[in-house]
């Protein structure tokens, strides 16, 4: 479809969002990402049955941890979409980038440029 999304987005593919662990999300923030979002299968349509549900719980947990330490929980998010929703993926990339830019650089980020990681 030749859709584009912000160049700040770094896509990291995994076989299933169920493989995304809490430590991966926290490491991304610690290692320079100003925000992280997980794009998983539609709920009920995970090829690995419950991977996306596990990922959603992990994202919610990281949001809770961020709030407890005084960081904005909106720096981490999860979205569910199918592989046929490329246009929606690009829209989400724009939305999350705008959200992260509005929040500003992460307090643990030593870079000046705002980035979001998928």
N, C-alpha and C positions, 0 to 999 in steps of 0.2 A: 504493500500500500504506500510505500515511500513516506511513511509518517516520521516526524522527527520529534525528539524530546530534548530537554535542556542538556547541553554537553556536560554539565556538572554531575549528571546521573551516571553512576558506575554500576553496571549490571553484573551481578554474580549469580550464575546459574547453578542450581542444585537439582538433583533428581526429584526431590519433593520438598515442600516447605517444612515438612515434619523433620527434616534434617537440620533446620536452622535452630540452633540452641541459644539459650540466654547468653552464654558467653560470647557467641558470635556477634550478637547485637551490641553488647557492652564493649567488646573489643573494637568494633567499628567506630563507636563514639570516642573511645579512648585513643584510637589511632588516627584521628583527624576528621572523621565525618561529622558534620553538624546535624545530620539527621539520617535516619534509616527507615526504609519501609520494605515490607515483605509483600510480594504479589503472589498469591496462591490460587489454586483451583477454586472453582465455585464450591460453596459448601454442599456436601452430599455427592460431589462428583470427583473426589480425590481418587486418583489411580491407586494410591496406597491406603485407601479406606479412610483413615482418620488423620493423616499427616497435617492437613490444613487446620484441623481443629486443635491439634497440639501446638502448631505454630501460633495460632490466635491466642491461646492461653499464655504462651511464652512472651508474646508481644505485650499482652496485658500486664504480665508480671514485671517486665522491664519498665513499662510506663509507671507502675506503682513504685518501683525502686527509684526511678528518676524523681518522682514527686517527693519521695521521702528524703532525698538528699538535696532538694532545692533546685533541681533542674526541671525544665518544662517537659512534661510527659508527651506533649505533641511532637517531640523530636523523633518519636518512634511510632510507626503506624503499620496496619495491615489492611490489604485490600484483596478481595476475591474477584477473579475474572477468568474467563475462559481464554484459550489460546486464539480464539476467533475474534477477540475483542481488542485488537491492536489499537484502534482509535481510542478506546477507553484507557488503555495503558498509557498512551501519550498524554491524554488529559490528566490522568492521575499524576504522571511525572511533572506536569506543569503545576498542578495544585500543590503537591508536596514541596516542590521547589519554592513556590511563592510563600508557603507556610514557613519554611525554614529561613528564607530570606527575611521575613517579617520578625522571626524570633531573634535573628542575628547569629553571630558565631557562637558556637558552643563554648561554655566556660572552660572546658577541658581542651579545647582546640587551640593550638598555637599558631595556626595559619590564619590569614586574614580573609581568605576567600571562602564563601559559603558553598558547601557541597551536600548532596544527599546521596545515599547509597541504597541500591535496591538489593 
